[in-house]
Amino acid sequence: MTALVVDDNMVNRTIHHQLLDNLGIENVAVGNGKEAVDIHCSGKAFDLILMDMDMPIMNGIEATRKLREMGIRSMIAGVSTRSMEQEIREFIEAGLDDYQEKPLTVSKLISIIRKIN
Amino acid sequence: MLGLDADQLRADMNRLLAFLFHQGILDEQFLQLQQLQDENSPNFVSEVVNIYFHESEKLLRNLRSLLTMDRELLSFDKIGIHLNQFIGSSSSIGAQRVRNICVAFRAASDNNNRTGCLRSLEVLEHEHCILKNKLHELFQIEQQILLAAAVRYPVLN
């Protein structure tokens, strides 16, 4: 299994990378939605995408929408500190398969992975 | 005695951790972070915490700079963006009190309340300083434990 971490925050990228590493999941991290789209345009594919919502250049909602328009069928799990229903709904409607409130923990990540399997 | 030093240090570390949790300075997310540390990444927690302080100090400087601008130039949107970052990374390392202050700060910013923001910034800087000092103390004790264990069980070539 492979994963893409999309988060502009270096602390979160480091933690999510380690979480995935410890579960034996090969992973790559990028800093915003545009980089997530670009990496897919370069031909790379991932089983799982952990997508932050608030990012510069291209946020998680736009990136998710764009990836779905491109035909990307990977599991996209939104991971954010946002907790208001309206904000999360917009994110989900962009094309998420799952949403988890930060901080991401081992048990939350396992519940996301179970949905892939 | 060397053995007692390591045991005493461990007791000191546990007391400090208990204090940090009891005071709400840290929450269980910090324990999650510790569980990610293993023999392949033995310094994971201190590395992440160092990244956190490097990033958060930049954010504090930016927030201070934004709030000392003239009213006409003050951008609450930019303040909100910085605070979202701060909330995210503070949550991720289990810095509960800092996170909660950032949430209150964000509420003041959402209401375009400059005075409230300035007050929040003062409290945030203070809490950030406490967190940094306490975590520095924690990592120092951890280092001392490792040294004490090395002295007790030297590697013989």
Interface residues (C-beta under 8 A of the other chain):
Chain A: D8 N9 M10 V11 N12 T14 I15 Q18 L19 N22 D52 D54 P56 S80 T81 K102 P103 L104 T105 V106
Chain B: Q29 Q32 L33 Q35 L36 D38 S41 F44 E47 V48 I51 Y52 E55 I81 N84 Q85 I87 G88 S89 S91 S92 I93 G94
